[in-house]
Amino acid sequence: MFAVIDIETTGGNMQTDRITEIAIIVHNGQRIIEEYSTLINPLRPIQPFVMALTGISNEMVQDAPTFEEVVDRIHLLTENRIFVAHNVNFDYGFLKSEFKRAGKTFRRKTLCTIHTSKKVFPNKRSYGLGNICKELEIEIHDRHRAHGDASATAILLEKLLFNDKKKIIKDLLKGELATTHLPSNIAESLVDELPEETGVYYFLNEKGQIIYVGKSKNIRERVISHFRNDSNSSAALKMKEQIHDITYEVTCNELIALLKESDEIKRWMPEFNKSQRRQKYRYGLYSEFDQDGYYNFKIDLLHPSRNPIRKFRSKVRAEKFLEMLMTKNDIGLSYKKIYDADYYNERVDVALSKYVYPHESFLIIEHGRMDDEKVVILIENNEYKGYGFFNPLFTGNNLETIKECVVDYRDNPDVQRILLAYLKKNKKQSNILPL
């Protein structure tokens, strides 16, 4: 039995946007059994471009039920049914987020009609709902409204089922665990109950000791990937033999998961995180001005009173990095004869900007685990100090009050690389607050 679903939303962000309309068509594979659709009050404004696309206005939803008022009906209509949607990750992800806000868990087996169409109907020009329906002569009434798109998707599902001579859909619905070989001491129910959320997970041995730490945007999916039948390297097999339990911690976003993973690996030194657990950094790259006012680079042993540009495990690695930096950016010693000090130093600053923080002390503010929560990451005097959660309703915009929410974590070069990669990716940096 299938539940064919389409939703409309206030925007495309699952963390901050909400559902404005939902349609569910219960289908037994041959015909429609039941239909349900309703507008939903999202309790927040609809973005203008979405109103233009869907025709759903703020006035249309102001008297509609909230999601919490229809959540039980949605649960009953989808329970024990295959969740079908065109681009299923979008609809499924939004519903999971809405269920979570309502204090409920939502997990269904899914089928994506885009992915399935590519396999059953190969070589089509486009697989967007409008285009694939046009090619298959499926008429869409009320495009970009939940019921219209869900009805078209239901007809598309019928055509997929009828034309699926190679039993592709049956294979897709076997589930992830069908292609896995679980550790002998791990029950399928334990893996099946893992959350499909971002966070950190732990493999424990018979004594309860952590032997591996990992992070993922989907904990359950990532854990299952460890146990695929094709994951048969000697290290993977050895680890699987030792796993007796799996625990996890859900985080609010991938950045916090990365920071948490790095800290936990350094803290517990798990046997199977060999490459990440190394933490002996002995050398640093430093800069200073010479008597002519030019930047000079120096590689030296680390010292508590000095902040290096970057830390290295060996002098050789530091030398290779410096050679790459100078060659790639035309700031080698020979260029001091060509450039004056101001121009040369400006080039050095540009080259180093990729490897240093934009401010000496600053906060990163990101969304938290719930709608009314934020997470703050503190960098002070170019050192990562940790992160913590806060409610803006209680702290306001007082940066000192927000800083007090930070829980201490240890700085290390891996964390610096994580944060620099995040800052490079988020170039607008509207959530970066200098101190």
Buried (B, 14 or more C-beta within 10 A) or exposed (E): EBBBBBBBBBBEEBEEBBBBBBBBBBBEEEEBEEBBBBBBBBEBEBBEEBBEEBEBEBEBBEEBBBBBEBBEBBBEBBEEBBBBBBBBEBBBEBBBBBBBBBEBEBBBBBBBBBBBBBBBBEEEEEBEBBEBBBBBEBEBEEBBBBBBBBBBBBBBBBBBBEEBEEEBBEEBEEEBEEEBBBBEBBEEEBBEEBBBBBBBBBBBBEEEEBBBBBBBEBBBEBBBBBBEEEBEEEEBEEBBEBBBBBEBBBBBBBBBBBBBBBBBBBEBBBBBBEEBBEBEBEBBBBBEEEEEEBBBBEBEEBEEEEBBBBBBBEEEBBBEBBEEBBEEBEBEEEBBEEBEBEEBBEBBEEBBEEBBBEBBBBBBBBBBBEBEBBBBBBBBEBBBBBBBBBEEEEBEEEBEEBBEBBEEBBBBBBBBBBBBEBBEEBEEEEBBBEB
